[in-house]
Amino acid sequence: MYAHILIAIDGSELADRALDHGLKLAKALGSEVTVLTVSEPPAMIGGAYGAYGGVGFDPLPELIEAQKKLAEAILAKGVAAGAAHGVAVKTTVVENSFPAEGIIATADATKAELIVMASHGRRGFGRLLLGSQTSNVLAQSKIPVLVTR
């Protein structure tokens, strides 16, 4: 049914639940699994920041390095969870992308047949103003999306 499942995680408790659910489904179906995390574009605080703040320091390289280390840790958790479920996991990081865009692009590139991700539960006015990455994936995806809570 779903030969390839893409599981999007961000290190949150809700994403851990989505990972667990997606891996159980993959094991039951014998599906290939790709676990994905997306690193958003770093804040544009380099360059003139040092001169403006009176400090000769550009924090942007450190921010980028911290994002890479976080992504590695998140994906290592995905690989470990896959091993615990008896499911081989491929991993990928999409850098400098908004999550919904990175998830959709990776689903297309890997020919995934199902996206599994968590609902981040934004409610009320904030959801109307900002939207949510899950809602954006649901609206843009050409393949089924399983949203866990």
Disulfide bonds with the S-S distance in Angstrom:
none
